[in-house]
Amino acid sequence: MATAQVVTTKWIELGEDKLRWDVAWKSTDLGVVSVVLTGSDLAKVFGWYLFMTKSDPDGTTVPSAAWDWTIKDDHGIDLMGGLGADTSETAGVLKIPKLDGTNYGDVIVDSELTFAIAAAGDAKKGVNSFYFRKNSGR
């Protein structure tokens, strides 16, 4: 029997100019998850900057080793520059967006965003958090 994706999202205000978007997930039998940030949720951070992410696998049903995640804009560009590849199955990890081969920093949100997971394994769980701020920190 196929395992369905389960996703719960919530917003946490970290001050008047910072928000965190938490995505708690359980992967399908194919080890995938996909969530689109659109509509009123996108309006909360449209024109703001993604400045940090956190991935935290569930301690009881950890994803497969070296699972992958992306957060892409509507042109298919990964705002993390590939840093979600081969994520630890046991340790939480903080990451700063990678702008190119050597530079890191804030990325403006100017379109819908799609958060996707691959290779997590069947019915695995975790939480990915995305931190946004109104003004660039650079």
N, C-alpha and C positions, 0 to 999 in steps of 0.2 A: 504494500500500500504506500502510495506517495506521501511524503511529509510536506505539509504546507508551510510556507513562510509565515512567521509571526513577528510583527513589528509594533512597538509602542514608542511614540516620540513624546518628548516634553521640552518645554522651554524653561530655562532658569535665568532670572535676571541677576546679573552680577554687578549692578550699578546702573546708573542712567545711560551709560554709553557702552555697556558690554552685555552680551547675551551668550548663553550656552544652549546648544541644541543637542539633546541626548537622544540617541537611537538605540533602544534595547531590541535585540533581534534574536531569532532562532532560525537557522538556515533550513532550506528545503532538503529533500533527499539527494538533490544534486549538489548540495553544498553552497547554494547561492542565496543572495538576498538583494533586493532592489527597492529603493525608496526615492521618490522624487519630492524635492522641496519646491513647492509651487503655491500659487494663490496667496491667501492671507498669511501663511507661514513664511513664504518668500518675502512678502511685503515687510515683515519685521526687520529683515537684514538687507534688503535691496539697497545698493549703494554703500553698504558697510564693507568691512574688510574681514576676511577669514585670517586669523593670525596664529591659531594653534589647534591641534587635534589631540585627542587621547583615545587609545584603543585599550579595552579592558576585557579580556576573555572571562567567561563565567568559570568559576573555580570547580564546578562539578561536571560540566559537560563542555570541556574546552574544545576549541576548534582544532582541526588537524594542523600538524606542524606546517609552518610557512604558508598560512592562509593569506589571501590577498584582499585588499579593499581599495576603492578609488572614490573620489568625489569630483564629478565631471560637470562642466558647464554645457550649455546647449550646442556647442561646437564639438563636443567630445574631448575637450582638453581637461586633463586631470589637474586640478588646482594644487595637488600635492606633488606633482612632478614625479610620480611613481614611488613615492616613499611608503605607500601602503603595501607594497609587495613584500612577501615573505615575513609577515608579522608574527611575532612570538605567540605561541599557543598558551603560554603560562604567565607571562609578565605583562603588566600594563605598560604602555609606551606613550610618551608625549612627542609630538612632531611639529615642526614649523614648516609652512609651505615652501617648497623648493621651486624657485622661479626659473632656473635654467641649470646648467651643469654644475655651477659652483656657488650660486647666490640663493639666499633664503630671505623670506620676508612676507609681508602682508599681501593678500590677493583680493582685489575688489570683487564683490558679488554683483554681476550685471546681467544675469540670466537665471533661468531655472537651474537647479543643481540636482544631479542624480548620484546618490550614494549607492554603491554596489559592492557586494562581497562575492568572491569566488574561492573555490577549493577549501571551504571551511569544514566539510564533512556533513553527514546526515544528522539533522536535528541538534546542531551545536549552537551554543549561546554566547552572547557577548554584549558589550555596550560600547558604542563609538560616540564620542562627544566632539562637537565642533564649536570653537570659540570665535565669536565675532565682536568687533568693536567699530564704533561709529567713525573714528578717525584713524588714519594710518599711524602706526607707531614709529615709522621711519622718519 
